[in-house]
Amino acid sequence: DRGAGLLAEFQHAFLTFWAGQSLAAYGAWKAALHLALGCVRGPRDPGTAPFFAALLTALAAQLEASLGKGEGGGGGGGGDSRQPAPADGPFGLPMVDELMADSFLRALVRRFLGRLRQEGEDADGTLPPVPQPVRAAAAGLAGVVQARLGWEVGGGEAEEEEDEDGPV
């Protein structure tokens, strides 16, 4: 299966980062996301589309699990009637600080989803259509980040943040 090794590394890095609080694992998770979500043609290729659909589904599941049970996980605390934050995630506090509005993930996801909506041509020629499994997985990821983090991922915002996750 194409990409199974990278998908396994991606899942392992996330679990090690989230459950083990490993900074090295966070770096590996982030690098895998940059590698995969930086692709323009890979998600459109019938040979690699199953990998991208699985990766997007895994990322959505990771965010669902790590952001806790409450809605609007990126919003901050407050005196609402939800359970206390430590009970939200199975391993303790939900993962919110790493995913705040100015994180690398926001710009990366917005840019990737924007490229999936793009039609026409790129520098290498005509862009093939995005296969249905990738479109469905992308819609699922968009739903998670919109509902849980309040991120708007639609419309022509993808190009505005092109350098936001660049080196400082």
C-alpha positions in Angstrom: 0.0 0.0 0.0 1.5 3.3 -1.1 2.1 5.7 1.8 1.3 3.2 4.5 4.7 3.7 6.1 4.4 7.5 6.2 0.9 7.2 7.5 2.1 4.9 10.3 4.9 7.3 11.2 2.4 10.2 11.2 0.1 8.3 13.6 3.0 7.2 15.8 4.4 10.7 16.0 1.1 12.2 16.9 0.4 9.6 19.7 3.9 10.0 21.0 3.6 13.8 21.0 0.1 13.9 22.5 0.3 11.1 25.0 4.0 11.3 25.8 4.5 15.1 25.5 7.5 14.5 23.3 8.9 17.6 21.5 10.8 15.4 19.1 7.6 13.6 18.2 5.8 16.9 17.7 8.6 17.9 15.2 8.1 14.6 13.3 4.3 15.1 13.2 4.7 18.6 12.0 7.3 17.5 9.3 5.0 14.8 8.1 2.1 17.4 7.8 4.3 19.8 5.9 5.5 17.1 3.6 2.0 15.7 2.8 0.0 18.9 2.9 2.5 20.7 0.8 1.8 18.4 -2.2 -0.2 20.0 -5.1 -0.6 17.0 -7.4 -0.4 14.0 -5.0 -4.0 14.3 -3.7 -5.2 14.4 -7.3 -3.3 11.4 -8.5 -5.4 8.2 -8.5 -2.4 6.2 -7.2 -1.7 8.4 -4.2 -5.3 9.6 -3.5 -6.0 6.7 -1.0 -3.0 7.8 1.1 -4.2 11.4 1.1 -7.7 10.4 2.0 -6.4 8.3 4.9 -4.1 11.0 6.1 -6.8 13.7 6.1 -9.1 11.3 7.9 -6.4 10.5 10.4 -5.7 14.2 11.0 -9.4 14.9 11.5 -9.6 12.1 14.0 -6.4 13.3 15.8 -7.8 16.7 16.2 -11.2 15.4 17.3 -9.6 13.2 20.0 -7.0 15.8 21.2 -9.3 18.8 21.3 -11.5 17.3 24.0 -15.3 16.9 24.1 -16.3 20.6 24.1 -17.1 22.6 21.0 -14.8 25.5 20.0 -11.7 23.9 21.5 -9.5 26.8 20.3 -11.6 29.4 22.1 -10.4 29.6 25.7 -11.9 28.6 28.9 -14.5 30.3 30.9 -17.4 29.5 33.1 -19.4 27.3 30.8 -21.3 24.2 32.0 -18.9 21.6 30.3 -16.8 19.3 32.2 -13.5 20.8 33.5 -10.8 20.9 30.8 -8.6 18.0 32.2 -11.5 15.6 31.7 -11.9 16.6 28.0 -9.0 14.6 26.7 -8.3 11.0 27.7 -4.7 11.8 28.6 -5.3 15.0 30.4 -5.6 18.6 29.0 -6.9 18.9 25.5 -4.4 20.0 22.9 -5.2 23.6 22.3 -2.1 25.7 22.9 -0.4 24.0 19.9 -3.3 24.8 17.7 -4.1 28.4 18.4 -5.0 30.8 15.6 -1.4 31.7 14.7 -0.1 28.1 14.5 1.6 26.4 11.5 -1.4 24.1 11.2 -3.9 26.7 10.5 -2.0 28.1 7.5 -1.0 24.7 6.3 -4.6 23.3 6.3 -6.1 26.5 4.8 -3.5 26.4 2.0 -4.0 22.7 1.3 -7.8 22.9 1.2 -7.5 26.0 -1.0 -5.4 24.1 -3.5 -7.9 21.2 -3.5 -10.6 23.7 -4.5 -8.4 25.1 -7.3 -9.1 24.1 -10.8 -7.4 24.9 -14.1 -3.7 24.9 -14.5 -0.6 25.1 -12.4 3.1 25.5 -13.4 3.2 21.9 -14.6 0.0 22.0 -16.7 -3.6 21.1 -16.3 -4.7 20.0 -12.8 -6.6 16.8 -12.7 -9.8 16.6 -10.7 -9.7 15.7 -7.0 -10.9 12.1 -6.4 -14.1 11.7 -4.4 -12.4 10.0 -1.4 -10.0 12.9 -1.0 -12.8 15.5 -1.4 -14.8 13.7 1.3 -11.9 13.4 3.7 -11.0 17.1 3.1 -14.6 18.1 3.9 -14.4 16.1 7.1 -11.2 17.8 8.1 -12.7 21.2 7.2 -15.7 20.4 9.4 -13.5 19.5 12.4 -11.4 22.7 12.2 -14.4 24.9 11.7 -16.4 23.4 14.5 -13.7 22.7 17.0 -11.2 25.6 16.4 -13.4 28.2 14.7 -11.1 28.3 11.7 -12.6 29.5 8.4 -11.1 27.4 5.7 -13.3 28.3 2.8 -13.0 31.0 0.2 -9.9 32.6 -1.2 -8.0 32.9 2.0 -5.4 30.2 1.2 -3.0 32.5 -0.6 -3.2 35.3 2.0 -1.1 33.4 4.6 1.5 32.0 2.2 4.5 33.0 4.4 2.9 32.8 7.8 4.4 29.4 8.7 7.8 30.3 7.2 11.0 30.6 9.2 11.5 33.5 11.6 
